[in-house]
Amino acid sequence: MHLYSFVTEQGHILWVMFLLGISLGLGYDLIRTLRRISKITKEGAALGDFFYWIVAGLVIWQVQNAETEGILRFCQLFIGAAGMILYYAIGSKLVRRILYVPLAVICKFFSSLYRYMGKGCDRLFAFLAKWTEQKEKRDDI
């Protein structure tokens, strides 16, 4: 009975690591899609990738420590990498296509809203400047 619980626990850990690999791949696709929409520079993309992999490494470390109670094995890391590779091989292009349209619409909405608010603020400041000029002319008379 003890061996059965050990094997099921190891299976659970490998399954969690596999799903973690898939979720990290999905997160990276989200970043890639946002990068494509916002037309970020190469330096910005490299910096974003650097921080993504630092955060991904910390997440992997934390999940692995929590699941294994501090007993780290390389096979668990390989299974997580296999989940990520399998995700990229099968679902990545489809997910990016699905993510692109809603994210592009959301980004376009907020950029249009920002531009509209900016034009409104410009008009308001122009009105205030004109009004203060007129007030100063009236005060000088």
N, C-alpha and C positions, 0 to 999 in steps of 0.2 A: 504494500500500500504506500509506503514511503517513496519508493521509486516512481510510482505513478504520479504523485503530487509534484515531485521534482521535475518530471518530464513535462507535465502540463504547465508548470510555472515557467519553464524555459520556452515552451511554445508560446505562452502569453507574451513573454518579453520579446521574442523574435517578431511576433505579430505587431506589437506596439512599435518596435523600431521600423518595421516595414511601412506601417502607416505614417510614422513620423517622416520617413523619407519621401513618401508621396505628398504629404502636406508641405514639406519644405520645397519640393518642386513646384507645387501649386503657388506657394508664396512668391517664389522667384519669377514664375510666369506673370503674376500680378505686377511685380516690379518692372519686368520687361515691357509689358503692355503700357503701363503708365509712362515709361521712358519713351516709348515710341510715340505716344500721343503728345507728350510735352516737348519733344525734340530737344532733349538734354545734350550737353556737350560730351565729348569723349572723356574728359577729365571728371566731369560730374558722374558719368556712368561708372567709371573705374572706382571713384570714391564710394558710390552707392553699393557697388559689388563688394568692396572691401568690408564695409560695415555690415552688409547682409551676411557675409560668410563668418564674420566674428559673432554676430547674433545667432546664426544657425549653429555654430560650434558650441556656444554656450547653452543653447536649447537642447542640443543632443546630449551634452554632458549632464545637464540637469535631469533630463528624462531618464537617461541611463542610470544615473546615481539613484534616482527615486525608485525605479523599477527593480534594480538589482541589489539595492541596499549597499551600494559601494563596491560590489564585485564587478569589475569591468572586464569584458571579454571582447576580443577583436571580431569574433563571428557576429556579434550583435551590430557592430559598426558596419560590417560588410552587408548584412541583411538590410540595414537602413540605406546604404548606398545602392543596393539592388532595387529597393523600392523607388528611389529617385530615378535610377536609370530606366526602370520599367515604365515609370510615369512619362519620362521624356520620350521613350520609344513609342508609346501607345497614345497617350492623351494630350501631350503638351500642345501640339499644333491646334487641335480642336478646341482646347480650353482657351488658348490665346485668341482664336477667332471669336469665340463666344464672349470673352471678356472685352474685346476691343470696342464693339458697338456701344454697350451701355456706359463704359468708362469714357469713351469719346463724347457721348452726349452729355454726361455729367460735367466733364471738364469744359466743354463748349458752353454749357449753361452758366457755370460759375465765372468763366472768363468774360462772357457777354454781360453778366450782371456786374462784374467788377468794372468793365469799361463804361457801362451805363451810369453806374454810381460815380465814376470818375468824371464823366461829362457833366453830371448834375452838380458835382462839387465845383468844377471849373466855372460853370454858369453862376453858381451861388457866390463864389469868390469874385467873379467879374462884376456881379450886381453890387456886392458890398463895396468893392473898390470904387465903382461909379457913384454909388450913393454917398460914400464918405467924401469924394471929390466935390460933389454938389453941396454937401453940408459945409465943407470948408469954404467954398466960394460964398455961400450964404452968410457964414459967420464973418467973412472978411468985409462984407458990405456994410 
